Amino acid sequence: MQHCLDSYMELRGKQEIDEMEANSELARQGLLEDDQAHPGRPLRELLSRLRDSNMLPRNVKQVFGAWKIKHSRALQMRQQIFMF
């Protein structure tokens, strides 16, 4: 899933997307069906389960109820910069 979202962000020139945009892309790729009545709900539920089980990736954050998904290499680049 992360590779698919990373490719999507690279193609669109984005560093971060929200859960609705991410779920839409995952549905387009056939990885996670989206709920037409509540766009983004399947991914929100999955991310909530990962958060509750302490398995949420570092590039995924919940800010004031909204989920933000950053490109997975954005964190790696930032860590390399701060190492020097």
Secondary structure, 3 states (H helix, E strand, C coil): CHHHHHHHHHHHCCCEEEHHHHHHHHHHCCCCCCCCCCCCHHHHHHHHHHHHCCCCCCCEEEECCEEEEECHHHHHHHHHHHHC
